[in-house]
Amino acid sequence: MSEMMRAALWVGPEQIEVREIERPVPGPGEALIKVAYGGICGTDMMIYLGVHPRSKPPLVMSHEFAGTVVEADGDQFAPGTPVAINPLISCGKCWACTHGQPHVCEKLGLVGIDLDGGFAEYVVVSQEMLHVVPDSVPLVEAALVEPLAVAVHAVRVSDLKVGDTTVVLGAGPVGILAAQVARMAGARVIVSEMSNKRLSIARQLGFETVDVKEQSVVEYTMDVTKGAGVPVVFEMAGVQPTLNDAAKAVRIGGQILQVGIPKKMPTVDLTNIIFKEVRRTPTRVYRDEDVEIAVQLTGSPQIDLVKPVTHILPLADLGKGMEIAHAAQDACKILIAPNV
């Protein structure tokens, strides 16, 4: 008789059901993971609202999760090993995959989007996705490895140099992590945000902040740079106001890291970008080495993975967590604990 587990399934737009389903069994090259924490991401919100182009119900969401190995094919991962996940699924055959860029595979998929993910007591994944986390790192922090990898990738592909001043537009989970990575790389970091909760977190972490409800981040940036603008801007929100601010805050010949993914077609002031010869560098996810660097950074005193976590909820409250995340006012990173 098959063993059972609890899972929170997305069954349709704004519909979550917690059910008893069969616990998955690992096959060749796979591992069974007991999920400690899974994070709610903006992509999960798109799925929840029924607007994601690929995901089909019923689905166990969450591509940001960490846990411990229960069972693995072979002897590479012993039971009890703490792991974080690189959830990317690449085809291995397209131009991107055969030219060293599998993270932007033409058919890129993710666990938790195209296959069942971490909002369940257990999940099966390919062993190639596993990154061992040091025993000293709490799993609640390891659950932020995936969004930290997004931040690491963005900073690594940027032109940021030691001593630069940079602006991070949006202090959501990835924004606040990118700000920390940029500061660790030697930059002076200005963080703009409109959520009081997220501004508070940024200030607790020691960042120079701009509350855009009260002040223009463009004016602030121009003031501190004597009208020049900054060499690198990290656009993290993907909304029209921050897209506009990015083009205005960047200096001539500078770079905009486009990390935020717009939910609807934005308007971009190309004339301003052309006249300033600004380069807009989009980043989608991360390379596997970015995930490995993120794992290494979990033990760094310069990266705080505790303060960004504002909510830890049981599996039964996933629907509530999605609504809190959708409001985007009183939360930063929301984690679900399936085995609590």
Protein Blocks (a to p, Z undefined) as FASTA:
>chain_A
ZZdddddddfbehiacddddddddddehiacdddfbdcddfklmmmmnopafkbccddde
hjbdcdddfbdghjkbcghiacdddfbdcehlammlmnopamlgfklccehklpccfkbf
bdcddfklpccddfklcfklmmmmmmmmmmmmmmmmmmbdehiacddehjafklmmmmmm
mmmnopacddddfbfklmmmmmmnopacddfklocfklmmmmmnnonopfbdcdfkopak
lmmmmmmmpcghiacddfbccfbdcdddfklmmmnopacdddfbbcfklmmmmmmmmmpc
kbccklmpmbdcdfklmmmmmmmmmnommbcbdcddfkZZ
